[in-house]
Amino acid sequence: MGQSLRRIVLEDQVPELLHERALALACGFDFKVGVRSAAHKAALEFAEPRLTGIIVVMNWC
């Protein structure tokens, strides 16, 4: 995946994940997100530190 596409994916995913997390927390639910690689997890957490601790690498899928 090229750098431009990675940036676009992160720019789309970060606000969506923050929105979904806010909805889940408002309803009393915990919120976790599964990703397929440690690199994706690291990129999301770097882009938005508030996502740290809610992303899980699911290397089995």
PDB file of N, H, CA, C and O in Angstrom:
ATOM      1  N   MET A   1       0.860  -1.180   0.000  1.00  0.00           N
ATOM      2  CA  MET A   1       0.000   0.000   0.000  1.00  0.00           C
ATOM      3  C   MET A   1       0.897   1.231   0.000  1.00  0.00           C
ATOM      4  O   MET A   1       1.844   1.315   0.782  1.00  0.00           O
ATOM      5  N   GLY A   2       0.599   2.177  -0.871  1.00  0.00           N
ATOM      6  H   GLY A   2      -0.170   2.108  -1.506  1.00  0.00           H
ATOM      7  CA  GLY A   2       1.399   3.386  -0.963  1.00  0.00           C
ATOM      8  C   GLY A   2       1.156   4.329   0.205  1.00  0.00           C
ATOM      9  O   GLY A   2       0.140   4.243   0.895  1.00  0.00           O
ATOM     10  N   GLN A   3       2.106   5.224   0.411  1.00  0.00           N
ATOM     11  H   GLN A   3       2.931   5.294  -0.150  1.00  0.00           H
ATOM     12  CA  GLN A   3       2.019   6.175   1.528  1.00  0.00           C
ATOM     13  C   GLN A   3       0.764   7.040   1.449  1.00  0.00           C
ATOM     14  O   GLN A   3       0.129   7.301   2.471  1.00  0.00           O
ATOM     15  N   SER A   4       0.403   7.485   0.256  1.00  0.00           N
ATOM     16  H   SER A   4       0.919   7.273  -0.574  1.00  0.00           H
ATOM     17  CA  SER A   4      -0.779   8.332   0.106  1.00  0.00           C
ATOM     18  C   SER A   4      -2.036   7.581   0.511  1.00  0.00           C
ATOM     19  O   SER A   4      -2.902   8.132   1.190  1.00  0.00           O
ATOM     20  N   LEU A   5      -2.138   6.327   0.096  1.00  0.00           N
ATOM     21  H   LEU A   5      -1.435   5.879  -0.456  1.00  0.00           H
ATOM     22  CA  LEU A   5      -3.310   5.525   0.453  1.00  0.00           C
ATOM     23  C   LEU A   5      -3.346   5.264   1.952  1.00  0.00           C
ATOM     24  O   LEU A   5      -4.414   5.315   2.563  1.00  0.00           O
ATOM     25  N   ARG A   6      -2.206   4.989   2.543  1.00  0.00           N
ATOM     26  H   ARG A   6      -1.339   4.948   2.046  1.00  0.00           H
ATOM     27  CA  ARG A   6      -2.153   4.781   4.000  1.00  0.00           C
ATOM     28  C   ARG A   6      -2.648   6.018   4.736  1.00  0.00           C
ATOM     29  O   ARG A   6      -3.421   5.916   5.688  1.00  0.00           O
ATOM     30  N   ARG A   7      -2.195   7.189   4.289  1.00  0.00           N
ATOM     31  H   ARG A   7      -1.567   7.272   3.515  1.00  0.00           H
ATOM     32  CA  ARG A   7      -2.612   8.435   4.931  1.00  0.00           C
ATOM     33  C   ARG A   7      -4.114   8.634   4.791  1.00  0.00           C
ATOM     34  O   ARG A   7      -4.783   9.022   5.748  1.00  0.00           O
ATOM     35  N   ILE A   8      -4.640   8.372   3.610  1.00  0.00           N
ATOM     36  H   ILE A   8      -4.096   8.057   2.832  1.00  0.00           H
ATOM     37  CA  ILE A   8      -6.083   8.537   3.379  1.00  0.00           C
ATOM     38  C   ILE A   8      -6.882   7.574   4.253  1.00  0.00           C
ATOM     39  O   ILE A   8      -7.897   7.958   4.834  1.00  0.00           O
ATOM     40  N   VAL A   9      -6.430   6.335   4.348  1.00  0.00           N
ATOM     41  H   VAL A   9      -5.605   6.023   3.876  1.00  0.00           H
ATOM     42  CA  VAL A   9      -7.125   5.344   5.180  1.00  0.00           C
ATOM     43  C   VAL A   9      -7.142   5.801   6.634  1.00  0.00           C
ATOM     44  O   VAL A   9      -8.181   5.732   7.291  1.00  0.00           O
ATOM     45  N   LEU A  10      -6.007   6.264   7.140  1.00  0.00           N
ATOM     46  H   LEU A  10      -5.163   6.320   6.606  1.00  0.00           H
ATOM     47  CA  LEU A  10      -5.954   6.734   8.524  1.00  0.00           C
ATOM     48  C   LEU A  10      -6.836   7.957   8.719  1.00  0.00           C
ATOM     49  O   LEU A  10      -7.529   8.061   9.731  1.00  0.00           O
ATOM     50  N   GLU A  11      -6.824   8.878   7.772  1.00  0.00           N
ATOM     51  H   GLU A  11      -6.261   8.793   6.950  1.00  0.00           H
ATOM     52  CA  GLU A  11      -7.657  10.078   7.883  1.00  0.00           C
ATOM     53  C   GLU A  11      -9.139   9.725   7.920  1.00  0.00           C
ATOM     54  O   GLU A  11      -9.929  10.429   8.547  1.00  0.00           O
ATOM     55  N   ASP A  12      -9.518   8.648   7.257  1.00  0.00           N
ATOM     56  H   ASP A  12      -8.876   8.075   6.747  1.00  0.00           H
ATOM     57  CA  ASP A  12     -10.909   8.190   7.288  1.00  0.00           C
ATOM     58  C   ASP A  12     -11.220   7.417   8.560  1.00  0.00           C
ATOM     59  O   ASP A  12     -12.278   7.603   9.161  1.00  0.00           O
ATOM     60  N   GLN A  13     -10.303   6.553   8.969  1.00  0.00           N
ATOM     61  H   GLN A  13      -9.443   6.402   8.480  1.00  0.00           H
ATOM     62  CA  GLN A  13     -10.569   5.663  10.087  1.00  0.00           C
ATOM     63  C   GLN A  13     -10.563   6.355  11.438  1.00  0.00           C
ATOM     64  O   GLN A  13     -11.405   6.050  12.282  1.00  0.00           O
ATOM     65  N   VAL A  14      -9.648   7.267  11.665  1.00  0.00           N
ATOM     66  H   VAL A  14      -8.963   7.515  10.979  1.00  0.00           H
ATOM     67  CA  VAL A  14      -9.522   7.887  12.988  1.00  0.00           C
ATOM     68  C   VAL A  14     -10.808   8.576  13.431  1.00  0.00           C
ATOM     69  O   VAL A  14     -11.293   8.269  14.520  1.00  0.00           O
ATOM     70  N   PRO A  15     -11.389   9.488  12.654  1.00  0.00           N
ATOM     71  CA  PRO A  15     -12.633  10.124  13.122  1.00  0.00           C
ATOM     72  C   PRO A  15     -13.774   9.128  13.285  1.00  0.00           C
ATOM     73  O   PRO A  15     -14.591   9.256  14.197  1.00  0.00           O
ATOM     74  N   GLU A  16     -13.829   8.141  12.406  1.00  0.00           N
ATOM     75  H   GLU A  16     -13.166   8.036  11.665  1.00  0.00           H
ATOM     76  CA  GLU A  16     -14.882   7.130  12.508  1.00  0.00           C
ATOM     77  C   GLU A  16     -14.742   6.315  13.791  1.00  0.00           C
ATOM     78  O   GLU A  16     -15.729   6.058  14.479  1.00  0.00           O
ATOM     79  N   LEU A  17     -13.518   5.912  14.109  1.00  0.00           N
ATOM     80  H   LEU A  17     -12.715   6.121  13.550  1.00  0.00           H
ATOM     81  CA  LEU A  17     -13.289   5.136  15.329  1.00  0.00           C
ATOM     82  C   LEU A  17     -13.597   5.962  16.577  1.00  0.00           C
ATOM     83  O   LEU A  17     -14.179   5.445  17.530  1.00  0.00           O
ATOM     84  N   LEU A  18     -13.214   7.227  16.579  1.00  0.00           N
ATOM     85  H   LEU A  18     -12.741   7.647  15.805  1.00  0.00           H
ATOM     86  CA  LEU A  18     -13.514   8.082  17.731  1.00  0.00           C
ATOM     87  C   LEU A  18     -15.023   8.257  17.903  1.00  0.00           C
ATOM     88  O   LEU A  18     -15.525   8.264  19.027  1.00  0.00           O
ATOM     89  N   HIS A  19     -15.738   8.396  16.803  1.00  0.00           N
ATOM     90  H   HIS A  19     -15.331   8.390  15.890  1.00  0.00           H
ATOM     91  CA  HIS A  19     -17.193   8.530  16.854  1.00  0.00           C
ATOM     92  C   HIS A  19     -17.837   7.252  17.394  1.00  0.00           C
ATOM     93  O   HIS A  19     -18.682   7.309  18.286  1.00  0.00           O
ATOM     94  N   GLU A  20     -17.438   6.106  16.855  1.00  0.00           N
ATOM     95  H   GLU A  20     -16.751   6.059  16.129  1.00  0.00           H
ATOM     96  CA  GLU A  20     -17.986   4.829  17.304  1.00  0.00           C
ATOM     97  C   GLU A  20     -17.659   4.572  18.773  1.00  0.00           C
ATOM     98  O   GLU A  20     -18.485   4.036  19.512  1.00  0.00           O
ATOM     99  N   ARG A  21     -16.455   4.956  19.195  1.00  0.00           N
ATOM    100  H   ARG A  21     -15.784   5.392  18.595  1.00  0.00           H
ATOM    101  CA  ARG A  21     -16.063   4.781  20.599  1.00  0.00           C
ATOM    102  C   ARG A  21     -16.934   5.641  21.499  1.00  0.00           C
ATOM    103  O   ARG A  21     -17.375   5.184  22.553  1.00  0.00           O
ATOM    104  N   ALA A  22     -17.186   6.880  21.098  1.00  0.00           N
ATOM    105  H   ALA A  22     -16.828   7.252  20.242  1.00  0.00           H
ATOM    106  CA  ALA A  22     -18.030   7.777  21.890  1.00  0.00           C
ATOM    107  C   ALA A  22     -19.441   7.218  22.018  1.00  0.00           C
ATOM    108  O   ALA A  22     -20.032   7.272  23.097  1.00  0.00           O
ATOM    109  N   LEU A  23     -19.983   6.683  20.932  1.00  0.00           N
ATOM    110  H   LEU A  23     -19.502   6.639  20.056  1.00  0.00           H
ATOM    111  CA  LEU A  23     -21.319   6.085  20.986  1.00  0.00           C
ATOM    112  C   LEU A  23     -21.351   4.883  21.931  1.00  0.00           C
ATOM    113  O   LEU A  23     -22.265   4.748  22.745  1.00  0.00           O
ATOM    114  N   ALA A  24     -20.357   4.023  21.816  1.00  0.00           N
ATOM    115  H   ALA A  24     -19.615   4.132  21.154  1.00  0.00           H
ATOM    116  CA  ALA A  24     -20.303   2.834  22.678  1.00  0.00           C
ATOM    117  C   ALA A  24     -20.205   3.231  24.145  1.00  0.00           C
ATOM    118  O   ALA A  24     -20.919   2.688  24.987  1.00  0.00           O
ATOM    119  N   LEU A  25     -19.324   4.174  24.451  1.00  0.00           N
ATOM    120  H   LEU A  25     -18.744   4.616  23.767  1.00  0.00           H
ATOM    121  CA  LEU A  25     -19.163   4.603  25.842  1.00  0.00           C
ATOM    122  C   LEU A  25     -20.421   5.270  26.374  1.00  0.00           C
ATOM    123  O   LEU A  25     -20.771   5.083  27.539  1.00  0.00           O
ATOM    124  N   ALA A  26     -21.109   6.048  25.539  1.00  0.00           N
ATOM    125  H   ALA A  26     -20.825   6.200  24.592  1.00  0.00           H
ATOM    126  CA  ALA A  26     -22.343   6.709  25.960  1.00  0.00           C
ATOM    127  C   ALA A  26     -23.424   5.688  26.301  1.00  0.00           C
ATOM    128  O   ALA A  26     -24.305   5.957  27.117  1.00  0.00           O
ATOM    129  N   CYS A  27     -23.352   4.521  25.674  1.00  0.00           N
ATOM    130  H   CYS A  27     -22.636   4.303  25.010  1.00  0.00           H
ATOM    131  CA  CYS A  27     -24.336   3.461  25.937  1.00  0.00           C
ATOM    132  C   CYS A  27     -23.861   2.491  27.012  1.00  0.00           C
ATOM    133  O   CYS A  27     -24.529   1.495  27.288  1.00  0.00           O
ATOM    134  N   GLY A  28     -22.717   2.774  27.617  1.00  0.00           N
ATOM    135  H   GLY A  28     -22.175   3.583  27.392  1.00  0.00           H
ATOM    136  CA  GLY A  28     -22.209   1.934  28.699  1.00  0.00           C
ATOM    137  C   GLY A  28     -21.407   0.727  28.247  1.00  0.00           C
ATOM    138  O   GLY A  28     -21.182  -0.194  29.031  1.00  0.00           O
ATOM    139  N   PHE A  29     -20.977   0.718  27.005  1.00  0.00           N
ATOM    140  H   PHE A  29     -21.160   1.466  26.368  1.00  0.00           H
ATOM    141  CA  PHE A  29     -20.210  -0.404  26.484  1.00  0.00           C
ATOM    142  C   PHE A  29     -18.735  -0.048  26.394  1.00  0.00           C
ATOM    143  O   PHE A  29     -18.370   1.115  26.216  1.00  0.00           O
ATOM    144  N   ASP A  30     -17.895  -1.068  26.519  1.00  0.00           N
ATOM    145  H   ASP A  30     -18.191  -2.012  26.663  1.00  0.00           H
ATOM    146  CA  ASP A  30     -16.472  -0.915  26.255  1.00  0.00           C
ATOM    147  C   ASP A  30     -16.297  -0.943  24.741  1.00  0.00           C
ATOM    148  O   ASP A  30     -17.200  -1.388  24.032  1.00  0.00           O
ATOM    149  N   PHE A  31     -15.175  -0.485  24.236  1.00  0.00           N
ATOM    150  H   PHE A  31     -14.442  -0.124  24.812  1.00  0.00           H
ATOM    151  CA  PHE A  31     -14.968  -0.420  22.798  1.00  0.00           C
ATOM    152  C   PHE A  31     -13.572  -0.883  22.461  1.00  0.00           C
ATOM    153  O   PHE A  31     -12.594  -0.347  22.982  1.00  0.00           O
ATOM    154  N   LYS A  32     -13.470  -1.868  21.601  1.00  0.00           N
ATOM    155  H   LYS A  32     -14.265  -2.303  21.178  1.00  0.00           H
ATOM    156  CA  LYS A  32     -12.192  -2.367  21.091  1.00  0.00           C
ATOM    157  C   LYS A  32     -12.284  -2.451  19.580  1.00  0.00           C
ATOM    158  O   LYS A  32     -13.370  -2.618  19.024  1.00  0.00           O
ATOM    159  N   VAL A  33     -11.140  -2.333  18.914  1.00  0.00           N
ATOM    160  H   VAL A  33     -10.258  -2.198  19.365  1.00  0.00           H
ATOM    161  CA  VAL A  33     -11.060  -2.417  17.463  1.00  0.00           C
ATOM    162  C   VAL A  33     -10.008  -3.444  17.111  1.00  0.00           C
ATOM    163  O   VAL A  33      -8.909  -3.429  17.665  1.00  0.00           O
ATOM    164  N   GLY A  34     -10.336  -4.332  16.198  1.00  0.00           N
ATOM    165  H   GLY A  34     -11.229  -4.344  15.749  1.00  0.00           H
ATOM    166  CA  GLY A  34      -9.382  -5.321  15.734  1.00  0.00           C
ATOM    167  C   GLY A  34      -8.765  -4.902  14.412  1.00  0.00           C
ATOM    168  O   GLY A  34      -9.472  -4.476  13.500  1.00  0.00           O
ATOM    169  N   VAL A  35      -7.454  -5.022  14.307  1.00  0.00           N
ATOM    170  H   VAL A  35      -6.879  -5.369  15.048  1.00  0.00           H
ATOM    171  CA  VAL A  35      -6.733  -4.774  13.055  1.00  0.00           C
ATOM    172  C   VAL A  35      -5.888  -6.004  12.753  1.00  0.00           C
ATOM    173  O   VAL A  35      -5.655  -6.841  13.625  1.00  0.00           O
ATOM    174  N   ARG A  36      -5.435  -6.101  11.518  1.00  0.00           N
ATOM    175  H   ARG A  36      -5.624  -5.421  10.810  1.00  0.00           H
ATOM    176  CA  ARG A  36      -4.714  -7.300  11.095  1.00  0.00           C
ATOM    177  C   ARG A  36      -3.203  -7.224  11.278  1.00  0.00           C
ATOM    178  O   ARG A  36      -2.524  -8.241  11.137  1.00  0.00           O
ATOM    179  N   SER A  37      -2.653  -6.047  11.590  1.00  0.00           N
ATOM    180  H   SER A  37      -3.204  -5.221  11.704  1.00  0.00           H
ATOM    181  CA  SER A  37      -1.197  -5.967  11.719  1.00  0.00           C
ATOM    182  C   SER A  37      -0.783  -4.990  12.813  1.00  0.00           C
ATOM    183  O   SER A  37      -1.504  -4.049  13.145  1.00  0.00           O
ATOM    184  N   ALA A  38       0.388  -5.242  13.353  1.00  0.00           N
ATOM    185  H   ALA A  38       0.974  -6.006  13.084  1.00  0.00           H
ATOM    186  CA  ALA A  38       0.953  -4.346  14.363  1.00  0.00           C
ATOM    187  C   ALA A  38       1.261  -2.981  13.752  1.00  0.00           C
ATOM    188  O   ALA A  38       1.190  -1.962  14.439  1.00  0.00           O
ATOM    189  N   ALA A  39       1.604  -2.959  12.458  1.00  0.00           N
ATOM    190  H   ALA A  39       1.662  -3.787  11.900  1.00  0.00           H
ATOM    191  CA  ALA A  39       1.895  -1.687  11.792  1.00  0.00           C
ATOM    192  C   ALA A  39       0.645  -0.816  11.704  1.00  0.00           C
ATOM    193  O   ALA A  39       0.719   0.397  11.902  1.00  0.00           O
ATOM    194  N   HIS A  40      -0.491  -1.422  11.411  1.00  0.00           N
ATOM    195  H   HIS A  40      -0.551  -2.408  11.251  1.00  0.00           H
ATOM    196  CA  HIS A  40      -1.751  -0.675  11.345  1.00  0.00           C
ATOM    197  C   HIS A  40      -2.110  -0.132  12.728  1.00  0.00           C
ATOM    198  O   HIS A  40      -2.510   1.024  12.866  1.00  0.00           O
ATOM    199  N   LYS A  41      -1.965  -0.974  13.743  1.00  0.00           N
ATOM    200  H   LYS A  41      -1.641  -1.913  13.630  1.00  0.00           H
ATOM    201  CA  LYS A  41      -2.222  -0.560  15.125  1.00  0.00           C
ATOM    202  C   LYS A  41      -1.341   0.632  15.497  1.00  0.00           C
ATOM    203  O   LYS A  41      -1.829   1.627  16.033  1.00  0.00           O
ATOM    204  N   ALA A  42      -0.052   0.530  15.213  1.00  0.00           N
ATOM    205  H   ALA A  42       0.345  -0.278  14.777  1.00  0.00           H
ATOM    206  CA  ALA A  42       0.891   1.598  15.545  1.00  0.00           C
ATOM    207  C   ALA A  42       0.557   2.890  14.804  1.00  0.00           C
ATOM    208  O   ALA A  42       0.637   3.978  15.374  1.00  0.00           O
ATOM    209  N   ALA A  43       0.184   2.766  13.538  1.00  0.00           N
ATOM    210  H   ALA A  43       0.118   1.882  13.075  1.00  0.00           H
ATOM    211  CA  ALA A  43      -0.147   3.955  12.739  1.00  0.00           C
ATOM    212  C   ALA A  43      -1.385   4.654  13.284  1.00  0.00           C
ATOM    213  O   ALA A  43      -1.416   5.882  13.365  1.00  0.00           O
ATOM    214  N   LEU A  44      -2.405   3.888  13.658  1.00  0.00           N
ATOM    215  H   LEU A  44      -2.380   2.890  13.593  1.00  0.00           H
ATOM    216  CA  LEU A  44      -3.616   4.485  14.236  1.00  0.00           C
ATOM    217  C   LEU A  44      -3.315   5.166  15.570  1.00  0.00           C
ATOM    218  O   LEU A  44      -3.779   6.278  15.822  1.00  0.00           O
ATOM    219  N   GLU A  45      -2.544   4.503  16.415  1.00  0.00           N
ATOM    220  H   GLU A  45      -2.167   3.600  16.210  1.00  0.00           H
ATOM    221  CA  GLU A  45      -2.210   5.077  17.724  1.00  0.00           C
ATOM    222  C   GLU A  45      -1.318   6.307  17.584  1.00  0.00           C
ATOM    223  O   GLU A  45      -1.427   7.242  18.377  1.00  0.00           O
ATOM    224  N   PHE A  46      -0.450   6.315  16.597  1.00  0.00           N
ATOM    225  H   PHE A  46      -0.361   5.556  15.953  1.00  0.00           H
ATOM    226  CA  PHE A  46       0.396   7.487  16.357  1.00  0.00           C
ATOM    227  C   PHE A  46      -0.454   8.649  15.846  1.00  0.00           C
ATOM    228  O   PHE A  46      -0.269   9.792  16.264  1.00  0.00           O
ATOM    229  N   ALA A  47      -1.386   8.348  14.941  1.00  0.00           N
ATOM    230  H   ALA A  47      -1.536   7.420  14.602  1.00  0.00           H
ATOM    231  CA  ALA A  47      -2.245   9.381  14.370  1.00  0.00           C
ATOM    232  C   ALA A  47      -3.187   9.973  15.409  1.00  0.00           C
ATOM    233  O   ALA A  47      -3.508  11.160  15.359  1.00  0.00           O
ATOM    234  N   GLU A  48      -3.628   9.143  16.351  1.00  0.00           N
ATOM    235  H   GLU A  48      -3.367   8.179  16.392  1.00  0.00           H
ATOM    236  CA  GLU A  48      -4.561   9.606  17.385  1.00  0.00           C
ATOM    237  C   GLU A  48      -4.285   8.875  18.691  1.00  0.00           C
ATOM    238  O   GLU A  48      -4.749   7.751  18.879  1.00  0.00           O
ATOM    239  N   PRO A  49      -3.532   9.502  19.599  1.00  0.00           N
ATOM    240  CA  PRO A  49      -3.171   8.858  20.859  1.00  0.00           C
ATOM    241  C   PRO A  49      -4.369   8.409  21.705  1.00  0.00           C
ATOM    242  O   PRO A  49      -4.226   7.510  22.533  1.00  0.00           O
ATOM    243  N   ARG A  50      -5.537   9.011  21.515  1.00  0.00           N
ATOM    244  H   ARG A  50      -5.654   9.741  20.842  1.00  0.00           H
ATOM    245  CA  ARG A  50      -6.721   8.560  22.275  1.00  0.00           C
ATOM    246  C   ARG A  50      -7.147   7.143  21.902  1.00  0.00           C
ATOM    247  O   ARG A  50      -7.951   6.533  22.608  1.00  0.00           O
ATOM    248  N   LEU A  51      -6.625   6.621  20.815  1.00  0.00           N
ATOM    249  H   LEU A  51      -5.972   7.116  20.242  1.00  0.00           H
ATOM    250  CA  LEU A  51      -6.945   5.247  20.416  1.00  0.00           C
ATOM    251  C   LEU A  51      -6.045   4.217  21.092  1.00  0.00           C
ATOM    252  O   LEU A  51      -6.292   3.015  20.995  1.00  0.00           O
ATOM    253  N   THR A  52      -5.008   4.683  21.771  1.00  0.00           N
ATOM    254  H   THR A  52      -4.807   5.660  21.850  1.00  0.00           H
ATOM    255  CA  THR A  52      -4.089   3.772  22.455  1.00  0.00           C
ATOM    256  C   THR A  52      -4.846   2.972  23.506  1.00  0.00           C
ATOM    257  O   THR A  52      -5.574   3.525  24.330  1.00  0.00           O
ATOM    258  N   GLY A  53      -4.657   1.669  23.456  1.00  0.00           N
ATOM    259  H   GLY A  53      -4.065   1.220  22.786  1.00  0.00           H
ATOM    260  CA  GLY A  53      -5.287   0.782  24.432  1.00  0.00           C
ATOM    261  C   GLY A  53      -6.613   0.194  23.976  1.00  0.00           C
ATOM    262  O   GLY A  53      -7.163  -0.674  24.653  1.00  0.00           O
ATOM    263  N   ILE A  54      -7.134   0.644  22.846  1.00  0.00           N
ATOM    264  H   ILE A  54      -6.686   1.349  22.296  1.00  0.00           H
ATOM    265  CA  ILE A  54      -8.399   0.078  22.384  1.00  0.00           C
ATOM    266  C   ILE A  54      -8.236  -0.736  21.101  1.00  0.00           C
ATOM    267  O   ILE A  54      -9.200  -1.332  20.620  1.00  0.00           O
ATOM    268  N   ILE A  55      -7.032  -0.766  20.548  1.00  0.00           N
ATOM    269  H   ILE A  55      -6.249  -0.282  20.938  1.00  0.00           H
ATOM    270  CA  ILE A  55      -6.790  -1.491  19.299  1.00  0.00           C
ATOM    271  C   ILE A  55      -6.086  -2.809  19.609  1.00  0.00           C
ATOM    272  O   ILE A  55      -5.103  -2.850  20.349  1.00  0.00           O
ATOM    273  N   VAL A  56      -6.611  -3.875  19.028  1.00  0.00           N
ATOM    274  H   VAL A  56      -7.409  -3.841  18.427  1.00  0.00           H
ATOM    275  CA  VAL A  56      -6.087  -5.210  19.252  1.00  0.00           C
ATOM    276  C   VAL A  56      -5.657  -5.804  17.910  1.00  0.00           C
ATOM    277  O   VAL A  56      -6.407  -5.753  16.936  1.00  0.00           O
ATOM    278  N   VAL A  57      -4.449  -6.364  17.863  1.00  0.00           N
ATOM    279  H   VAL A  57      -3.839  -6.405  18.655  1.00  0.00           H
ATOM    280  CA  VAL A  57      -3.997  -7.035  16.643  1.00  0.00           C
ATOM    281  C   VAL A  57      -4.629  -8.428  16.617  1.00  0.00           C
ATOM    282  O   VAL A  57      -4.474  -9.226  17.541  1.00  0.00           O
ATOM    283  N   MET A  58      -5.340  -8.683  15.528  1.00  0.00           N
ATOM    284  H   MET A  58      -5.465  -8.035  14.777  1.00  0.00           H
ATOM    285  CA  MET A  58      -6.011  -9.974  15.355  1.00  0.00           C
ATOM    286  C   MET A  58      -5.313 -10.709  14.227  1.00  0.00           C
ATOM    287  O   MET A  58      -5.831 -10.788  13.113  1.00  0.00           O
ATOM    288  N   ASN A  59      -4.134 -11.249  14.519  1.00  0.00           N
ATOM    289  H   ASN A  59      -3.714 -11.184  15.424  1.00  0.00           H
ATOM    290  CA  ASN A  59      -3.314 -11.864  13.478  1.00  0.00           C
ATOM    291  C   ASN A  59      -3.848 -13.216  13.028  1.00  0.00           C
ATOM    292  O   ASN A  59      -3.267 -13.832  12.135  1.00  0.00           O
ATOM    293  N   TRP A  60      -4.919 -13.685  13.611  1.00  0.00           N
ATOM    294  H   TRP A  60      -5.391 -13.184  14.336  1.00  0.00           H
ATOM    295  CA  TRP A  60      -5.493 -14.955  13.226  1.00  0.00           C
ATOM    296  C   TRP A  60      -6.515 -14.822  12.097  1.00  0.00           C
ATOM    297  O   TRP A  60      -6.963 -15.836  11.562  1.00  0.00           O
ATOM    298  N   CYS A  61      -6.893 -13.603  11.721  1.00  0.00           N
ATOM    299  H   CYS A  61      -6.529 -12.779  12.156  1.00  0.00           H
ATOM    300  CA  CYS A  61      -7.908 -13.463  10.673  1.00  0.00           C
ATOM    301  C   CYS A  61      -7.296 -13.123   9.336  1.00  0.00           C
ATOM    302  O   CYS A  61      -8.015 -12.971   8.349  1.00  0.00           O
TER     303      CYS A  61
END
